Structure formats: C-alpha cells, structure tokens
Amino acid sequence: MAEAGARPWARSDEKHQAIVRAAREVFLDKGYLGTNMDLIASRSGVSKQTVYTHFGSKEALFVEIVGSMTGAAGDRVHHDRPELGDGDLEAYLRAFAERQLRIVTEPELLRLRRLVIGEVGRFPELAKVLYERGPQRAIDELTAMFEPLRERGLLAGDPAAMAEWFNWLVMAAPLNRAMMLGDAAVPADDDLRRHVAEAVRIFLAAFAP
C-alpha cells in the first residue's frame, strides 16, 4: 500500500486542508478512477504542483482520505463518552448504540465504504485500514467499556466476546441494508431507536448476570 502521503509539516496547513476537503468531495463523487489531480487542484484553489508537494500521488491522497474520514468518525463515536455512574445500564447502552449507528450510516461514510470495497482489488490494504479504524476500533473500545461493567457485576462474560456481539447486533442489519440498497435504506430515527432497543434487549438477555 502507498504510504499515507501527507508531508508531516503540512497537516495543519491551510492549503493542505483545502486539498483534503476537495479530494474527499471528488473521490466520493467520481470514484477513484474518475478522479484526477487536476480536478482536485482546481477544486481546492491551488496548483497541481502544490497538490503533489503535499501528497506524492493520487494513491497517497486516496489513502489519506480513507484514513482521515474513518478515524474522524471513530473519534466522534468514542471520544467524550460519558461514564455510566449509577445510571440505568440499558439506557446507557441504547444511547451509545444510537450515536454509533447514526454516525456509521451517514451518507458520506456509506459512500466511502462502497468506494473502498469497490477498490479492494486495486488497494487490498485499504480495506484493512477501513476495518481497523472502523469495526475493529469499535470492538476494542467496547471491550474497554465492558471490562469495568463486568467487574461491577453489571455484565457477565468475556469483554471481547461481549463487545463483538454488541457491535454486530447493533450494526449488522441496518448497515448492510444501507450499503446494498442505498441511502434511502438508512433507518429513520424511530426505526433506528426500535432496532437499537431490540439489539440491547437481546444483548442483555445474553450477558446480564
């Protein structure tokens, strides 16, 4: 796989950010093959040479977009997560799952997933980046969240196994429908809440003490 091609000194640079924003729009709109550096340069308001100064190739820029979008989505799901305290475990899990599902089924992220899956033959390592920064990160974060809940006697079982079951009970059906049927299949708020409530109910039926 190409190195994640942003120059280290450039990441906070205004031109760098303009290139990233433009590249995200172009890749998601036109796909990898339909994207060229001239179009990205035009959309970002910089020269083609400037794009190559910040990113050595179209491939490196594509890697950067996949990594940055997936990482930013994960940050929004997992950063600033409240502690349960003495609250209701079922309500706490529902709130977390609703936030996770809403973010993961945002149209831009769905388009990114479809784009990466379509380019697996060309960039097999990109699917690994998407998985590690998406589902695998979610399962790792959930494992860390469930460990203290098990220690408090609120859950029973192996935290890593519980994390995997929770993640896919919440994500599998709605995410697969949206991926295959398009953005119109993204669950509306009422449907999302009903799905999450049932997923959490099944999870607690299996793993509550």
TILUMZA-410262 format. One record per residue (C-alpha): residue number from 1; residue in one letter; chain; z, x, y. Coordinates in pm, whole numbers, padded with zeros to 5 digits. Layout:
<nodes>
<mivo->NUM, nudo->a, vexmi->A, pz->Z, px->X, py->Y>;
...
</nodes>
This chain:
<nodes>
<mivo->1, nudo->m, vexmi->A, pz->00000, px->00000, py->00000>;
<mivo->2, nudo->a, vexmi->A, pz->-00063, px->00118, py->00353>;
<mivo->3, nudo->e, vexmi->A, pz->00235, px->00242, py->00544>;
<mivo->4, nudo->a, vexmi->A, pz->00385, px->-00016, py->00778>;
<mivo->5, nudo->g, vexmi->A, pz->00177, px->00128, py->01053>;
<mivo->6, nudo->a, vexmi->A, pz->00363, px->00076, py->01380>;
<mivo->7, nudo->r, vexmi->A, pz->00443, px->00400, py->01555>;
<mivo->8, nudo->p, vexmi->A, pz->00826, px->00427, py->01579>;
<mivo->9, nudo->w, vexmi->A, pz->00820, px->00477, py->01954>;
<mivo->10, nudo->a, vexmi->A, pz->00607, px->00169, py->02005>;
<mivo->11, nudo->r, vexmi->A, pz->00810, px->-00114, py->01855>;
<mivo->12, nudo->s, vexmi->A, pz->00974, px->-00232, py->02179>;
<mivo->13, nudo->d, vexmi->A, pz->00670, px->-00152, py->02391>;
<mivo->14, nudo->e, vexmi->A, pz->00515, px->-00446, py->02578>;
<mivo->15, nudo->k, vexmi->A, pz->00166, px->-00364, py->02456>;
<mivo->16, nudo->h, vexmi->A, pz->00293, px->-00331, py->02102>;
<mivo->17, nudo->q, vexmi->A, pz->00446, px->-00678, py->02116>;
<mivo->18, nudo->a, vexmi->A, pz->00127, px->-00823, py->02266>;
<mivo->19, nudo->i, vexmi->A, pz->-00076, px->-00673, py->01981>;
<mivo->20, nudo->v, vexmi->A, pz->00163, px->-00813, py->01720>;
<mivo->21, nudo->r, vexmi->A, pz->00152, px->-01162, py->01873>;
<mivo->22, nudo->a, vexmi->A, pz->-00227, px->-01160, py->01892>;
<mivo->23, nudo->a, vexmi->A, pz->-00264, px->-01020, py->01540>;
<mivo->24, nudo->r, vexmi->A, pz->-00034, px->-01287, py->01398>;
<mivo->25, nudo->e, vexmi->A, pz->-00246, px->-01561, py->01555>;
<mivo->26, nudo->v, vexmi->A, pz->-00576, px->-01408, py->01442>;
<mivo->27, nudo->f, vexmi->A, pz->-00472, px->-01328, py->01084>;
<mivo->28, nudo->l, vexmi->A, pz->-00324, px->-01674, py->01031>;
<mivo->29, nudo->d, vexmi->A, pz->-00627, px->-01842, py->01185>;
<mivo->30, nudo->k, vexmi->A, pz->-00909, px->-01637, py->01034>;
<mivo->31, nudo->g, vexmi->A, pz->-00758, px->-01469, py->00728>;
<mivo->32, nudo->y, vexmi->A, pz->-00772, px->-01100, py->00651>;
<mivo->33, nudo->l, vexmi->A, pz->-01148, px->-01069, py->00605>;
<mivo->34, nudo->g, vexmi->A, pz->-01224, px->-01277, py->00915>;
<mivo->35, nudo->t, vexmi->A, pz->-01003, px->-01060, py->01136>;
<mivo->36, nudo->n, vexmi->A, pz->-01126, px->-00752, py->01319>;
<mivo->37, nudo->m, vexmi->A, pz->-00961, px->-00511, py->01560>;
<mivo->38, nudo->d, vexmi->A, pz->-01200, px->-00602, py->01844>;
<mivo->39, nudo->l, vexmi->A, pz->-01078, px->-00961, py->01839>;
<mivo->40, nudo->i, vexmi->A, pz->-00714, px->-00854, py->01825>;
<mivo->41, nudo->a, vexmi->A, pz->-00768, px->-00618, py->02118>;
<mivo->42, nudo->s, vexmi->A, pz->-00936, px->-00893, py->02320>;
<mivo->43, nudo->r, vexmi->A, pz->-00661, px->-01146, py->02247>;
<mivo->44, nudo->s, vexmi->A, pz->-00382, px->-00901, py->02327>;
<mivo->45, nudo->g, vexmi->A, pz->-00542, px->-00781, py->02651>;
<mivo->46, nudo->v, vexmi->A, pz->-00556, px->-00413, py->02553>;
<mivo->47, nudo->s, vexmi->A, pz->-00830, px->-00176, py->02446>;
<mivo->48, nudo->k, vexmi->A, pz->-00934, px->-00133, py->02085>;
<mivo->49, nudo->q, vexmi->A, pz->-00819, px->00229, py->02110>;
<mivo->50, nudo->t, vexmi->A, pz->-00472, px->00110, py->02213>;
<mivo->51, nudo->v, vexmi->A, pz->-00454, px->-00110, py->01904>;
<mivo->52, nudo->y, vexmi->A, pz->-00538, px->00191, py->01687>;
<mivo->53, nudo->t, vexmi->A, pz->-00282, px->00403, py->01874>;
<mivo->54, nudo->h, vexmi->A, pz->-00007, px->00157, py->01779>;
<mivo->55, nudo->f, vexmi->A, pz->-00143, px->00074, py->01433>;
<mivo->56, nudo->g, vexmi->A, pz->-00361, px->00313, py->01240>;
<mivo->57, nudo->s, vexmi->A, pz->-00571, px->00047, py->01068>;
<mivo->58, nudo->k, vexmi->A, pz->-00622, px->-00326, py->01019>;
<mivo->59, nudo->e, vexmi->A, pz->-00441, px->-00295, py->00686>;
<mivo->60, nudo->a, vexmi->A, pz->-00137, px->-00136, py->00851>;
<mivo->61, nudo->l, vexmi->A, pz->-00131, px->-00413, py->01111>;
<mivo->62, nudo->f, vexmi->A, pz->-00151, px->-00678, py->00839>;
<mivo->63, nudo->v, vexmi->A, pz->00143, px->-00517, py->00657>;
<mivo->64, nudo->e, vexmi->A, pz->00342, px->-00520, py->00980>;
<mivo->65, nudo->i, vexmi->A, pz->00273, px->-00889, py->01039>;
<mivo->66, nudo->v, vexmi->A, pz->00377, px->-00988, py->00686>;
<mivo->67, nudo->g, vexmi->A, pz->00694, px->-00779, py->00700>;
<mivo->68, nudo->s, vexmi->A, pz->00800, px->-00882, py->01050>;
<mivo->69, nudo->m, vexmi->A, pz->00737, px->-01255, py->01005>;
<mivo->70, nudo->t, vexmi->A, pz->00917, px->-01268, py->00671>;
<mivo->71, nudo->g, vexmi->A, pz->01207, px->-01059, py->00797>;
<mivo->72, nudo->a, vexmi->A, pz->01248, px->-01268, py->01112>;
<mivo->73, nudo->a, vexmi->A, pz->01254, px->-01590, py->00909>;
<mivo->74, nudo->g, vexmi->A, pz->01521, px->-01444, py->00681>;
<mivo->75, nudo->d, vexmi->A, pz->01729, px->-01343, py->00982>;
<mivo->76, nudo->r, vexmi->A, pz->01718, px->-01698, py->01114>;
<mivo->77, nudo->v, vexmi->A, pz->01836, px->-01834, py->00778>;
<mivo->78, nudo->h, vexmi->A, pz->02112, px->-01585, py->00709>;
<mivo->79, nudo->h, vexmi->A, pz->02242, px->-01441, py->01037>;
<mivo->80, nudo->d, vexmi->A, pz->02534, px->-01613, py->01209>;
<mivo->81, nudo->r, vexmi->A, pz->02607, px->-01819, py->00901>;
<mivo->82, nudo->p, vexmi->A, pz->02940, px->-01997, py->00956>;
<mivo->83, nudo->e, vexmi->A, pz->03231, px->-01942, py->00718>;
<mivo->84, nudo->l, vexmi->A, pz->03342, px->-02235, py->00506>;
<mivo->85, nudo->g, vexmi->A, pz->03709, px->-02209, py->00601>;
<mivo->86, nudo->d, vexmi->A, pz->03894, px->-02519, py->00479>;
<mivo->87, nudo->g, vexmi->A, pz->03589, px->-02740, py->00513>;
<mivo->88, nudo->d, vexmi->A, pz->03402, px->-02956, py->00265>;
<mivo->89, nudo->l, vexmi->A, pz->03207, px->-02732, py->00024>;
<mivo->90, nudo->e, vexmi->A, pz->02938, px->-02993, py->-00043>;
<mivo->91, nudo->a, vexmi->A, pz->02874, px->-03049, py->00329>;
<mivo->92, nudo->y, vexmi->A, pz->02871, px->-02673, py->00389>;
<mivo->93, nudo->l, vexmi->A, pz->02611, px->-02616, py->00117>;
<mivo->94, nudo->r, vexmi->A, pz->02399, px->-02905, py->00241>;
<mivo->95, nudo->a, vexmi->A, pz->02395, px->-02768, py->00596>;
<mivo->96, nudo->f, vexmi->A, pz->02293, px->-02423, py->00474>;
<mivo->97, nudo->a, vexmi->A, pz->02021, px->-02558, py->00244>;
<mivo->98, nudo->e, vexmi->A, pz->01876, px->-02785, py->00512>;
<mivo->99, nudo->r, vexmi->A, pz->01843, px->-02494, py->00752>;
<mivo->100, nudo->q, vexmi->A, pz->01688, px->-02273, py->00482>;
<mivo->101, nudo->l, vexmi->A, pz->01435, px->-02536, py->00375>;
<mivo->102, nudo->r, vexmi->A, pz->01333, px->-02626, py->00731>;
<mivo->103, nudo->i, vexmi->A, pz->01263, px->-02262, py->00817>;
<mivo->104, nudo->v, vexmi->A, pz->01078, px->-02174, py->00497>;
<mivo->105, nudo->t, vexmi->A, pz->00847, px->-02478, py->00528>;
<mivo->106, nudo->e, vexmi->A, pz->00747, px->-02412, py->00889>;
<mivo->107, nudo->p, vexmi->A, pz->00365, px->-02425, py->00911>;
<mivo->108, nudo->e, vexmi->A, pz->00324, px->-02062, py->01024>;
<mivo->109, nudo->l, vexmi->A, pz->00527, px->-01930, py->00731>;
<mivo->110, nudo->l, vexmi->A, pz->00341, px->-02150, py->00485>;
<mivo->111, nudo->r, vexmi->A, pz->00011, px->-02016, py->00618>;
<mivo->112, nudo->l, vexmi->A, pz->00142, px->-01662, py->00582>;
<mivo->113, nudo->r, vexmi->A, pz->00240, px->-01725, py->00219>;
<mivo->114, nudo->r, vexmi->A, pz->-00101, px->-01872, py->00141>;
<mivo->115, nudo->l, vexmi->A, pz->-00271, px->-01578, py->00311>;
<mivo->116, nudo->v, vexmi->A, pz->-00070, px->-01319, py->00118>;
<mivo->117, nudo->i, vexmi->A, pz->-00128, px->-01498, py->-00214>;
<mivo->118, nudo->g, vexmi->A, pz->-00499, px->-01506, py->-00139>;
<mivo->119, nudo->e, vexmi->A, pz->-00499, px->-01131, py->-00076>;
<mivo->120, nudo->v, vexmi->A, pz->-00288, px->-01024, py->-00377>;
<mivo->121, nudo->g, vexmi->A, pz->-00590, px->-00867, py->-00544>;
<mivo->122, nudo->r, vexmi->A, pz->-00660, px->-00656, py->-00236>;
<mivo->123, nudo->f, vexmi->A, pz->-00296, px->-00579, py->-00145>;
<mivo->124, nudo->p, vexmi->A, pz->-00076, px->-00626, py->-00453>;
<mivo->125, nudo->e, vexmi->A, pz->00220, px->-00462, py->-00281>;
<mivo->126, nudo->l, vexmi->A, pz->00220, px->-00723, py->-00004>;
<mivo->127, nudo->a, vexmi->A, pz->00330, px->-00994, py->-00245>;
<mivo->128, nudo->k, vexmi->A, pz->00623, px->-00769, py->-00334>;
<mivo->129, nudo->v, vexmi->A, pz->00714, px->-00736, py->00036>;
<mivo->130, nudo->l, vexmi->A, pz->00696, px->-01114, py->00077>;
<mivo->131, nudo->y, vexmi->A, pz->00911, px->-01172, py->-00231>;
<mivo->132, nudo->e, vexmi->A, pz->01171, px->-00908, py->-00147>;
<mivo->133, nudo->r, vexmi->A, pz->01214, px->-01023, py->00213>;
<mivo->134, nudo->g, vexmi->A, pz->01194, px->-01390, py->00122>;
<mivo->135, nudo->p, vexmi->A, pz->01325, px->-01529, py->-00210>;
<mivo->136, nudo->q, vexmi->A, pz->01497, px->-01209, py->-00325>;
<mivo->137, nudo->r, vexmi->A, pz->01678, px->-01166, py->00005>;
<mivo->138, nudo->a, vexmi->A, pz->01785, px->-01532, py->-00008>;
<mivo->139, nudo->i, vexmi->A, pz->01924, px->-01488, py->-00360>;
<mivo->140, nudo->d, vexmi->A, pz->02106, px->-01167, py->-00261>;
<mivo->141, nudo->e, vexmi->A, pz->02258, px->-01335, py->00046>;
<mivo->142, nudo->l, vexmi->A, pz->02361, px->-01638, py->-00158>;
<mivo->143, nudo->t, vexmi->A, pz->02520, px->-01411, py->-00418>;
<mivo->144, nudo->a, vexmi->A, pz->02732, px->-01254, py->-00145>;
<mivo->145, nudo->m, vexmi->A, pz->02818, px->-01601, py->-00013>;
<mivo->146, nudo->f, vexmi->A, pz->02919, px->-01735, py->-00355>;
<mivo->147, nudo->e, vexmi->A, pz->03139, px->-01443, py->-00460>;
<mivo->148, nudo->p, vexmi->A, pz->03433, px->-01532, py->-00230>;
<mivo->149, nudo->l, vexmi->A, pz->03388, px->-01901, py->-00311>;
<mivo->150, nudo->r, vexmi->A, pz->03431, px->-01818, py->-00679>;
<mivo->151, nudo->e, vexmi->A, pz->03736, px->-01606, py->-00600>;
<mivo->152, nudo->r, vexmi->A, pz->03888, px->-01904, py->-00419>;
<mivo->153, nudo->g, vexmi->A, pz->03827, px->-02122, py->-00724>;
<mivo->154, nudo->l, vexmi->A, pz->03567, px->-02340, py->-00550>;
<mivo->155, nudo->l, vexmi->A, pz->03284, px->-02235, py->-00781>;
<mivo->156, nudo->a, vexmi->A, pz->03279, px->-02117, py->-01142>;
<mivo->157, nudo->g, vexmi->A, pz->03016, px->-01887, py->-01288>;
<mivo->158, nudo->d, vexmi->A, pz->02826, px->-01566, py->-01224>;
<mivo->159, nudo->p, vexmi->A, pz->02748, px->-01546, py->-00849>;
<mivo->160, nudo->a, vexmi->A, pz->02399, px->-01402, py->-00903>;
<mivo->161, nudo->a, vexmi->A, pz->02308, px->-01676, py->-01152>;
<mivo->162, nudo->m, vexmi->A, pz->02451, px->-01943, py->-00922>;
<mivo->163, nudo->a, vexmi->A, pz->02251, px->-01801, py->-00632>;
<mivo->164, nudo->e, vexmi->A, pz->01924, px->-01816, py->-00824>;
<mivo->165, nudo->w, vexmi->A, pz->01984, px->-02173, py->-00939>;
<mivo->166, nudo->f, vexmi->A, pz->02086, px->-02287, py->-00591>;
<mivo->167, nudo->n, vexmi->A, pz->01786, px->-02124, py->-00424>;
<mivo->168, nudo->w, vexmi->A, pz->01531, px->-02279, py->-00656>;
<mivo->169, nudo->l, vexmi->A, pz->01697, px->-02619, py->-00683>;
<mivo->170, nudo->v, vexmi->A, pz->01662, px->-02640, py->-00306>;
<mivo->171, nudo->m, vexmi->A, pz->01328, px->-02466, py->-00257>;
<mivo->172, nudo->a, vexmi->A, pz->01104, px->-02511, py->-00561>;
<mivo->173, nudo->a, vexmi->A, pz->00969, px->-02866, py->-00541>;
<mivo->174, nudo->p, vexmi->A, pz->00922, px->-02906, py->-00163>;
<mivo->175, nudo->l, vexmi->A, pz->00788, px->-02555, py->-00115>;
<mivo->176, nudo->n, vexmi->A, pz->00537, px->-02586, py->-00399>;
<mivo->177, nudo->r, vexmi->A, pz->00414, px->-02922, py->-00273>;
<mivo->178, nudo->a, vexmi->A, pz->00369, px->-02786, py->00079>;
<mivo->179, nudo->m, vexmi->A, pz->00196, px->-02471, py->-00045>;
<mivo->180, nudo->m, vexmi->A, pz->-00056, px->-02663, py->-00257>;
<mivo->181, nudo->l, vexmi->A, pz->-00101, px->-02987, py->-00065>;
<mivo->182, nudo->g, vexmi->A, pz->-00088, px->-02854, py->00291>;
<mivo->183, nudo->d, vexmi->A, pz->00135, px->-02902, py->00593>;
<mivo->184, nudo->a, vexmi->A, pz->00121, px->-03282, py->00559>;
<mivo->185, nudo->a, vexmi->A, pz->00333, px->-03241, py->00244>;
<mivo->186, nudo->v, vexmi->A, pz->00619, px->-03071, py->00432>;
<mivo->187, nudo->p, vexmi->A, pz->00916, px->-03309, py->00391>;
<mivo->188, nudo->a, vexmi->A, pz->01017, px->-03522, py->00687>;
<mivo->189, nudo->d, vexmi->A, pz->01380, px->-03495, py->00795>;
<mivo->190, nudo->d, vexmi->A, pz->01502, px->-03794, py->00592>;
<mivo->191, nudo->d, vexmi->A, pz->01321, px->-03677, py->00279>;
<mivo->192, nudo->l, vexmi->A, pz->01446, px->-03323, py->00330>;
<mivo->193, nudo->r, vexmi->A, pz->01806, px->-03439, py->00359>;
<mivo->194, nudo->r, vexmi->A, pz->01777, px->-03656, py->00048>;
<mivo->195, nudo->h, vexmi->A, pz->01626, px->-03371, py->-00152>;
<mivo->196, nudo->v, vexmi->A, pz->01896, px->-03126, py->-00037>;
<mivo->197, nudo->a, vexmi->A, pz->02174, px->-03373, py->-00114>;
<mivo->198, nudo->e, vexmi->A, pz->02045, px->-03418, py->-00469>;
<mivo->199, nudo->a, vexmi->A, pz->01994, px->-03043, py->-00519>;
<mivo->200, nudo->v, vexmi->A, pz->02351, px->-02971, py->-00402>;
<mivo->201, nudo->r, vexmi->A, pz->02488, px->-03252, py->-00621>;
<mivo->202, nudo->i, vexmi->A, pz->02316, px->-03105, py->-00929>;
<mivo->203, nudo->f, vexmi->A, pz->02433, px->-02754, py->-00838>;
<mivo->204, nudo->l, vexmi->A, pz->02797, px->-02862, py->-00801>;
<mivo->205, nudo->a, vexmi->A, pz->02780, px->-03065, py->-01124>;
<mivo->206, nudo->a, vexmi->A, pz->02689, px->-02738, py->-01298>;
<mivo->207, nudo->f, vexmi->A, pz->02908, px->-02489, py->-01114>;
<mivo->208, nudo->a, vexmi->A, pz->03208, px->-02667, py->-00964>;
<mivo->209, nudo->p, vexmi->A, pz->03526, px->-02578, py->-01162>;
</nodes>
